[in-house]
Amino acid sequence: MAIDPVCKMEVDESAPAATAEYKGKTYYFCAPGCKWQFEQDPEKFLE
């Protein structure tokens, strides 16, 4: 299981609602809204 960097929910890597690539790493999201927030300012969620 992956952790959504925005809301910290567990996400099944085989069936995520959304994914994004950032600096060569894939991030998994529970919902498209979390992906959208992440893409606005990825560093904010990776601190």
Secondary structure, DSSP 8 states (H G I E B T S, - for coil): -EE-TTT--EE-TTS-SEEEEETTEEEEESSHHHHHHHHH-HHHHH-
